[in-house]
């Protein structure tokens, strides 16, 4: 199983985590959350403590918000008239602190029906880092392989082999120095040791000064997709 991993060129991960943990609370008075609808075939109303964040979010859609700290009930509800009145499709209570930075994905099935990824390794980052990327598995599909290609536009792309086994909640994080170069990223999801490719392959341009997430969502072999989120490094 692939665990959360990160590499930082020119610095140690331990020092990076310490610098983030030691940042003053006043520097980040709110909680940053990216909400993603990973429930195929459903438009959802996204709610926090029964307060609507965004309505009628399509499958694969997202909402980026700042919310207050404390105990918060995150729910993905079937689209309905009124505010947060629809059937609860996925729900999770989170205890949030100022400065938290999370990506929260509503999915169709347990376990991890609401899958939460911590973005601490995506920022804030030391000045030497110019790009941060995360590849994440939030689908109800077991034992998949991610084939990731990533390189400057004028170089041959490297690939992360697709025969490693990924399961829901796994991720690969890379925060590094790319010399302020524009890159190309390709991502495919496969059944390891086979010729089957899941729907939703992506090829994206990656610009310096931004942080990226690519999140694999879906519930079976025909409805999967990859959701892209791009934000400034200093969110």
N, C-alpha and C positions, 0 to 999 in steps of 0.2 A: 504494500500500500504506500502511496506517495504521501508524505507528511508535508506540513507547511515548511517551505524552504525559502531562503533568501540569500542573495549574494550581493556584496557591495565591493566594487573595485576600488582599491586604494584606501580602504578602511575596514575595521572589524565590525561585525554585526553587533557584538556585545557593546561596543562604544556607542554605536548608533542607537540601540535601545535605551541605553543609559541617558543619552542626551535628550531623547524624546521624553522619557519618564521624568527627567529633571526640569522640564520646561515649566515656567510659572503658570498657575491656573488662569491668571488674568489674560494670558495670551490667547486663550481659546475659551471664551465664556459660554459657548453653546456646544451642542452636540450635532455633528454632521452625520446625516444618514442618507444613503442612497437606497431607495426602495425599488425592488424589481418584481414584476408580476411574472412568475415562472409557472403559471397554471394554464396548461394548454386549453384553448377553446373557451376561455372565460375572460370577460371584462370585469375588472374588480374596482371597488372603492377601497382606497387605502386609508386606514384610520389609526390614530394614536389616541388612546383613552377616549374613544368614541368621537373624537374630533377629526373631521375629514381632512386628509392631506391632499388627496387628488382623487377625482372621480373618473369612472369609466376608463381605467387604464387597460389597454389591450394586452394580450399575451405577448411577452417580450418587451413591454413598455416599462418605463422607469420614472421615478420622481426623485429629485435631489432637494433636500430640505435641511434647515437647521431647526432643531427642536430643543425643548428644555430638558434639563437633567432630572434625575429621580426615577421612580418606578413608572414605567410606561408600558401599556398594553398595546402591542402592535397587532393589527388584524387586517387581513385581506378578505373583503366581503364581496359577495356577488353583487354586481351592479344593480341598483334599485333606486326608485324615487326617494327623495329625502336624503338626509345625511346619516351615513353609517347605519342604515336600517336593514341591509341585505343579509342573507345567510352567511355566517362565518365559514370561510373555506380553509383558512389557516390563521393561527393565532399564537403569540408568544409574549410573555412578560419579560421585559428587560430592565435591569437596574443600571441607569446611565449616569455617568459623571461628566462634568464639564471637561471638554477636550476630547471626549470619545469621538471616534470616527469609524463608522460601521457601514457595511453593505448588507441589507436584509432582503432575502429572497423568499417570497411565498411560493410553495410548491404544492403539487397535487397530493402526494402521499407521504406518510411517515416511513422511516424515521427522519428527523430533522425537517419536519413539514415546513417550518420556518427556519431556513438555513442562514446563519449569521457569520459574516467574515469580518475580521478586525483589520482595519486599514493602517495600523500603526507603522507598518513597514513601507507604506506608500507616502508618508509625509506627516509632519514636516521633516525634511531631510537636510543633511549638511550641504553647504554651498557647492561642493564639488560634484554633487549628483545632479544630472540634468534631465533624466528620464526615469520613471518608475512604472513597472508593468506587473500585472497579476493575471494569471490564468486560473479559472475557478470552475469546480464541478458542483452544480446545484441541481442536477437532473435526477429523476427517479429511474435511472438506468445504471445497472451495476457493471463493474469490470470493463470499463472503456479505456482506450488509449488516446492520449493527446499527441498529435504531431504538430509541433510548433516550429515555424520557420521565422528567423529574425536576423536581419543584417542591414547595414547601410545600403542605400539604393544601388550604389555602384560596385557592390561586392556580392559574391555568391552567398546564398543564405545558408545558415546552419540550421539543423533540425534536431529537435528533441524527439527521440524515438517513440513511436506509438505503441510499443509492446510493453511498456510499463503499465501497471494496473492502477487506475484511478477509480475512486468511489466517491459518493456524495459527501461533500464537505472538504475534499482534498483541494489543494491549491499549490501553485508554484509562483513565487514572488521574486522579482529581480529589480533591485534598485542600484543603478550603476552609472558610471561615467561613459557616455557615448561620444564625447567630443562635440557636442551640439550638432550632431549630424541627423538628418532626416533618415528614417529607417522604413523598411517594409516588413510587416508582420503577416504571416499566414498561419491559420489554425484550422486543423481538421480533427475530427473525433472518429475513432475507428473501434471495431472489435479487435482486440489484440490477436495476433497470429491468424488473421483471416483477411479476406479482401472486402469486408463490409465497411462502408463509410456511412456515418450518420448524416442526415440532412443538416444544413446550416453552416457549411464551411465559410470562412471569411478570409479576405485579404484586405489589410488596412495600411494606410500611411501613418507612421508614428512620428510626431513632431517633438523636438526638444522643448522642455519647459512644461510639459504636461505629464500627468499620470493616467494610466490606462488600466481598465479591467475588462477581461473577456470572460463571460459567465455562460457556461453550458447549461441549458435548461430544457425541460421536456419530460415526457412520461413513457414514451415508447420509441420504437425504431423508425417512426415516420413523422413525428411532430416536433423533433428537437430543433433548437436554434441556438445561436450564440449571440448574447446581448453584449454590446460594447458601451462602456462608460468612459468618457474622457473629461478630465478636470484639470485645473491648474495644480502644479505641485504644491503650492502653499494654500490649499483649501482652508 
